[in-house]
Amino acid sequence: MRFILIATFTLLLTGCSLFSPYKMDVPQGNLVTQDMLNEVEIGMSKEQVEFVLGTPITSTPTDPDLWLYFYQTSENGQIVETQSIKLNFQNGALESIKGTALITDITH
């Protein structure tokens, strides 16, 4: 009887370690498509850029002229794609864009 209890307990513990819990695919951040970036032009105001791209994920009081749009997706707990787009403004107008979009259009 004692052997059966020990064997059952051992199988239960071993069985739990064989299966890992389901991990959701989690997109995080601001997805910016190439079509959206094509609408942004040097010289646009912050309000115009925000209308096209949405609110940046980061802008700090110490450097309000630097905006960062960051996006990443993960599958099964592993990062699959990462996108980083950096916008610099000077005197309220867009001065430069650095980074590339992951996809052309969100509908494709």
C-alpha positions in Angstrom: 0.0 0.0 0.0 2.8 2.4 0.9 4.5 1.6 -2.4 1.4 2.6 -4.3 1.1 5.9 -2.5 4.8 6.8 -3.1 4.5 5.7 -6.8 1.3 7.8 -7.3 2.8 10.8 -5.5 6.0 10.5 -7.6 4.0 10.3 -10.9 2.0 13.3 -10.0 5.1 15.4 -9.2 6.8 14.2 -12.4 3.7 14.9 -14.5 3.5 18.5 -13.3 7.0 19.2 -14.4 6.5 17.8 -17.9 3.8 20.4 -18.7 4.5 24.1 -18.7 1.7 26.6 -18.4 0.3 28.3 -21.4 2.0 31.6 -22.2 0.0 34.2 -24.1 1.4 36.1 -27.1 1.7 39.6 -25.7 2.2 42.6 -28.0 3.4 45.7 -26.1 3.9 49.3 -27.0 3.0 51.4 -30.1 2.9 49.6 -33.4 3.9 52.0 -36.1 3.4 50.8 -39.7 5.4 51.9 -42.7 2.2 53.5 -44.1 1.9 55.6 -40.9 5.6 56.7 -41.2 5.0 57.7 -44.8 2.5 60.2 -43.6 4.9 61.9 -41.2 7.1 64.7 -42.7 10.0 66.7 -41.4 8.7 70.0 -40.1 5.4 68.7 -38.8 4.3 69.9 -35.4 4.1 67.6 -32.4 0.3 67.7 -32.5 0.3 66.6 -36.2 2.8 63.7 -35.5 0.8 62.6 -32.5 -2.4 62.6 -34.7 -0.7 60.2 -37.2 1.3 58.0 -34.9 -0.5 58.2 -31.6 0.9 59.1 -28.2 4.6 58.1 -27.9 5.4 55.5 -25.3 8.0 57.7 -23.8 8.7 61.4 -23.6 10.4 62.8 -20.6 10.2 66.2 -18.9 14.0 66.4 -19.2 13.9 66.0 -23.0 10.4 66.8 -24.3 11.8 67.0 -27.8 12.7 63.3 -27.9 9.8 60.9 -28.6 10.2 57.1 -28.6 7.7 54.6 -30.2 8.6 51.1 -29.0 6.8 47.9 -29.9 7.6 44.2 -29.2 5.8 40.9 -29.5 6.5 37.7 -27.7 5.4 34.1 -28.3 5.7 31.5 -25.6 7.6 33.9 -23.4 10.3 34.7 -26.0 10.6 38.1 -27.7 10.0 37.6 -31.4 10.0 41.1 -32.9 11.1 44.5 -31.7 10.6 47.9 -33.2 12.0 51.2 -32.1 11.3 54.5 -33.8 12.9 57.7 -32.4 11.7 61.2 -33.3 13.5 64.4 -32.5 11.9 67.8 -32.5 13.4 71.2 -32.4 11.4 74.4 -31.7 8.2 72.3 -31.9 8.8 70.9 -35.3 9.9 67.4 -36.3 13.6 67.4 -37.1 14.5 63.7 -37.6 13.1 60.2 -37.7 15.3 57.1 -36.9 14.1 53.5 -37.1 12.1 51.4 -39.4 8.6 49.9 -39.2 8.1 46.1 -38.8 5.1 45.9 -41.2 3.8 47.9 -44.2 0.1 47.9 -43.3 -1.7 46.6 -40.3 -4.5 45.1 -42.5 -2.1 42.7 -44.3 
